[in-house]
Amino acid sequence: MPEQVIELSARSTIRVSSTRVTVESSSVTRAITGLSLIIGALALVAAGAGLFWTQGSAPATFVTVRGETIDLYARGLYAFDSAFKGAGNRGTDLVTLALALPLLLVSLVLFRRGRLRGRLLLTGTLFYFLYVYASVALSTAYNDLFLVYIALFSASLFAFILAFAATDTQELAQRMSPAMPRRGPGIFMLASGLVTLVMWLTPLVGAVIDGTPPGQLATSTVLVTDVLDLGFIVPALLLSGLLILRGQPLGYLIALSLLVLEVMLAPAIAAQTAFQVEANVEFTTGAIVGPIAGFVVLALVALWVLVTLLRNISETPRR
């Protein structure tokens, strides 16, 4: 009799635990879905207004706290940003509307269907929105959509955390093919981190040596993009590369989040440059062709790595 009681108790415990896991998983799914829909709606408003609101005044200049004279964009939402940054923001808005929002909806549908690949793709897409609107909220000159930027940053942050945490690395390991590549993706992530590190450190170290402020400051007093890239993106790239080379599932999870952002860089840089040229920002031919060509190569390799990793992840546990 005691053995039967123990057996029944154990079965009840298992059933209760299973029910709790199901309820928690369902709650997380609803939260991610709700936040993703909020992000989509707000991004449609923010990017749409930034791209299509072009009403402005005559060209204007601004004297920075360091005594430098900067040309303002003087149009639309980004009127009080520099011409370089304001035009660049409109390029990012175009990519958000044309690529990021459709990708968000597609990955959300796949996620809702219980697809692991959909969840991973959604996590990467949410990271794109987190990165973009962290930068916009923290570095764009105050405008009428400031509160929308804060809401987008907050919703993207918590949606990304939930989506990332919802992926069990043990489950991911069970779904990974034995042929899942390690060396290629690992080296690519390390190389991406080192290239980004050198790209941002070079002008900053040069500015310190020369005793002058970095040229990218313009109307800002801090380089938010440099903070995000050097303080977060570079360490994440290097960490994911090292973990992948050691065959750790966590490395692949981090990499899949970053690769979506890397793929988006090429169209973003191209669109930003096009709007900046239209705004009469002066570039040499090399300054246009060089970065765009470099980011196109980076994005194509990132896309190849992303597709390769997703193809080696099964929707059902492998035996």
C-alpha positions in Angstrom: 0.0 0.0 0.0 2.7 2.6 0.9 4.4 1.8 -2.5 1.1 2.5 -4.3 0.7 5.8 -2.4 4.2 6.8 -3.3 3.7 5.9 -7.0 0.4 7.9 -7.1 2.1 10.8 -5.4 5.0 10.8 -7.9 2.6 10.7 -10.8 0.6 13.6 -9.4 3.8 15.6 -8.9 4.8 14.9 -12.5 1.4 16.0 -13.8 1.4 19.1 -11.7 4.9 20.0 -12.8 4.0 19.4 -16.5 0.9 21.6 -16.1 3.0 24.4 -14.6 5.5 24.2 -17.4 2.7 24.3 -20.0 1.1 27.3 -18.3 4.4 29.2 -17.9 5.3 28.4 -21.6 1.9 29.6 -22.7 2.2 32.8 -20.7 5.6 33.5 -22.1 4.3 32.9 -25.6 1.5 35.4 -25.1 3.8 38.0 -23.6 6.3 37.7 -26.5 3.4 37.8 -29.0 1.8 40.9 -27.4 5.1 42.7 -27.1 6.0 41.9 -30.8 2.7 43.3 -32.0 3.3 46.4 -29.9 6.7 46.8 -31.5 5.3 46.3 -35.0 2.6 48.9 -34.5 4.9 51.5 -32.9 7.7 50.9 -35.4 5.3 51.4 -38.2 4.4 54.8 -36.7 7.9 55.9 -35.8 9.6 54.7 -39.0 6.7 55.9 -41.2 6.8 59.4 -39.7 10.6 59.6 -39.9 10.6 58.6 -43.5 7.6 60.5 -44.9 7.4 63.6 -42.7 9.7 65.9 -44.7 8.3 69.3 -43.9 11.1 71.6 -42.9 12.7 75.1 -42.8 15.6 76.7 -44.5 19.1 75.1 -43.9 20.4 75.9 -40.5 23.6 75.5 -38.5 24.4 74.8 -34.9 27.4 75.6 -32.8 28.2 72.7 -30.5 29.4 72.9 -26.9 32.9 72.4 -28.3 32.6 75.4 -30.6 32.2 73.5 -33.8 29.6 74.6 -36.5 27.4 71.8 -37.7 24.8 71.7 -40.5 21.4 70.7 -39.2 19.1 68.4 -41.1 16.2 71.0 -40.6 13.5 68.6 -42.0 10.8 66.5 -40.5 11.3 64.6 -37.2 15.0 64.8 -37.4 15.2 68.6 -37.9 17.5 69.2 -34.9 19.9 66.4 -35.7 22.9 66.9 -37.9 22.4 66.5 -41.6 24.5 63.4 -41.5 22.5 61.8 -38.6 19.1 63.0 -39.7 19.5 61.7 -43.2 21.0 58.5 -41.9 18.0 57.9 -39.6 15.6 58.1 -42.6 17.7 55.4 -44.3 17.3 53.2 -41.2 13.5 54.0 -41.2 13.3 52.8 -44.8 15.0 49.4 -44.0 12.8 49.0 -40.9 9.6 49.5 -43.0 10.7 47.5 -46.0 12.6 44.6 -44.3 12.5 44.5 -40.6 8.7 44.8 -40.1 7.9 42.0 -42.6 10.5 39.8 -41.0 9.0 40.5 -37.6 5.6 39.4 -38.8 6.8 36.2 -40.6 9.0 35.1 -37.7 6.2 35.8 -35.2 3.8 33.6 -37.3 6.4 30.8 -37.3 7.0 31.2 -33.6 3.2 31.0 -32.9 3.1 27.7 -34.8 5.7 26.3 -32.4 8.6 26.3 -34.8 12.0 26.4 -33.2 13.5 28.1 -36.2 10.8 30.7 -36.0 11.6 31.4 -32.4 15.3 31.8 -33.2 14.6 34.1 -36.1 12.1 36.1 -34.0 14.8 36.5 -31.3 17.2 37.9 -33.9 14.6 40.2 -35.3 13.7 41.5 -31.9 17.4 42.2 -31.3 17.5 44.3 -34.4 14.6 46.4 -33.1 16.3 46.6 -29.7 19.6 47.8 -31.2 18.0 50.4 -33.5 15.6 51.9 -31.0 18.1 51.9 -28.2 20.3 54.1 -30.5 17.3 56.2 -31.6 16.0 56.8 -28.0 19.4 57.6 -26.6 21.0 59.7 -29.4 18.3 61.3 -31.6 17.5 64.9 -30.8 14.3 65.3 -28.9 11.2 65.3 -31.2 7.4 64.6 -30.9 7.9 60.8 -31.0 10.4 60.7 -28.0 7.9 58.7 -25.9 7.3 56.3 -28.8 11.1 55.7 -29.0 11.2 54.9 -25.2 8.2 52.5 -25.6 9.9 50.8 -28.5 13.2 50.4 -26.7 11.4 49.0 -23.6 9.2 46.6 -25.5 12.1 45.4 -27.6 14.3 44.9 -24.6 11.8 42.7 -22.7 10.6 40.9 -25.7 14.1 40.0 -26.6 14.9 38.8 -23.0 11.8 36.6 -23.0 12.5 35.1 -26.4 16.1 34.5 -25.6 15.4 32.9 -22.2 12.6 30.8 -23.7 15.1 28.9 -25.8 16.5 26.0 -23.7 20.1 25.3 -24.7 19.6 21.6 -23.9 16.6 21.5 -26.3 18.7 23.4 -28.9 21.5 20.8 -28.6 19.0 18.0 -29.2 17.7 19.7 -32.3 21.2 20.4 -33.8 22.5 18.2 -36.6 25.7 16.2 -36.0 27.0 18.0 -39.1 26.4 21.5 -37.5 29.5 23.5 -38.5 31.7 25.0 -35.8 34.9 26.3 -37.3 33.4 28.5 -40.1 30.7 30.2 -38.0 33.0 30.5 -35.0 35.8 32.2 -36.9 33.3 34.5 -38.7 31.8 35.7 -35.4 35.3 36.3 -34.0 36.4 38.1 -37.1 33.2 40.3 -37.0 34.0 41.2 -33.4 37.6 42.1 -34.1 36.7 44.1 -37.3 34.1 46.1 -35.3 36.5 46.6 -32.5 39.2 48.0 -34.8 36.8 50.1 -36.8 35.4 52.0 -33.8 38.6 52.1 -31.7 40.8 53.6 -34.5 39.1 57.1 -34.6 38.6 57.1 -30.8 42.2 56.4 -30.0 43.3 58.9 -32.7 41.1 61.5 -31.1 42.7 60.8 -27.7 46.2 61.0 -29.1 45.4 64.3 -31.0 43.6 65.8 -28.0 40.5 66.6 -30.2 36.9 65.3 -30.1 35.9 62.6 -32.5 34.5 63.9 -35.8 31.4 61.8 -35.4 30.1 63.8 -32.4 28.4 66.5 -34.4 25.5 67.8 -32.3 25.9 65.0 -29.7 28.0 65.0 -26.5 28.4 61.2 -26.4 28.8 58.5 -29.1 25.9 56.2 -28.3 26.6 53.9 -31.2 30.2 53.4 -30.1 29.0 52.6 -26.6 26.5 50.0 -27.8 29.0 48.4 -30.3 32.1 48.4 -28.1 30.3 47.7 -24.8 27.8 45.1 -26.0 28.0 44.0 -29.6 31.8 43.3 -29.7 31.9 41.3 -26.5 28.8 39.3 -27.7 30.4 38.6 -31.0 33.6 37.4 -29.5 31.8 35.3 -26.8 29.6 33.6 -29.4 32.6 32.8 -31.6 34.5 31.2 -28.7 31.5 29.2 -27.5 30.8 28.0 -31.0 34.4 26.8 -31.5 33.9 24.8 -28.3 30.6 23.3 -29.5 28.5 25.1 -26.9 24.8 25.5 -27.9 24.7 28.9 -26.1 27.2 30.2 -28.7 24.9 29.3 -31.5 21.9 31.0 -29.7 23.9 34.2 -29.2 25.2 34.1 -32.8 21.7 33.6 -34.3 20.6 36.8 -32.4 23.5 38.8 -33.8 23.4 37.5 -37.4 20.0 39.0 -38.2 21.5 42.4 -37.3 24.6 41.8 -39.4 22.5 40.9 -42.4 20.5 44.1 -42.0 23.7 46.2 -42.0 24.2 46.3 -45.8 20.8 47.6 -46.8 20.8 50.0 -43.8 24.2 51.5 -44.7 23.3 51.7 -48.4 20.0 53.5 -47.6 21.6 55.8 -45.1 24.3 56.8 -47.6 21.7 57.5 -50.3 19.7 59.8 -48.0 22.9 61.5 -46.8 24.0 62.2 -50.4 20.5 63.6 -51.2 20.9 65.9 -48.1 24.2 67.2 -49.6 26.5 65.6 -47.1 29.9 65.5 -48.7 31.5 62.2 -49.4 34.5 61.1 -51.5 33.8 58.2 -53.9 36.0 56.0 -51.7 34.0 56.9 -48.6 30.8 55.7 -50.4 32.0 52.6 -52.2 34.3 51.3 -49.5 31.9 51.0 -46.5 29.0 49.8 -48.7 31.1 47.2 -50.4 32.5 46.1 -47.0 29.1 45.8 -45.4 27.7 44.0 -48.4 30.3 41.3 -48.1 29.8 41.1 -44.3 26.0 40.8 -44.8 26.3 38.1 -47.5 28.6 36.0 -45.3 26.3 36.6 -42.3 23.3 35.5 -44.4 25.1 32.4 -45.4 26.1 31.5 -41.8 22.5 32.3 -40.6 20.9 30.0 -43.3 23.5 27.3 -42.6 22.9 27.3 -38.9 19.1 27.2 -39.3 19.2 24.4 -41.8 21.1 22.3 -39.3 18.5 22.8 -36.6 15.6 20.3 -36.7 12.0 21.0 -35.6 12.0 17.7 -33.8 14.5 16.2 -31.4 17.1 14.0 -33.2 17.5 10.4 -32.1 
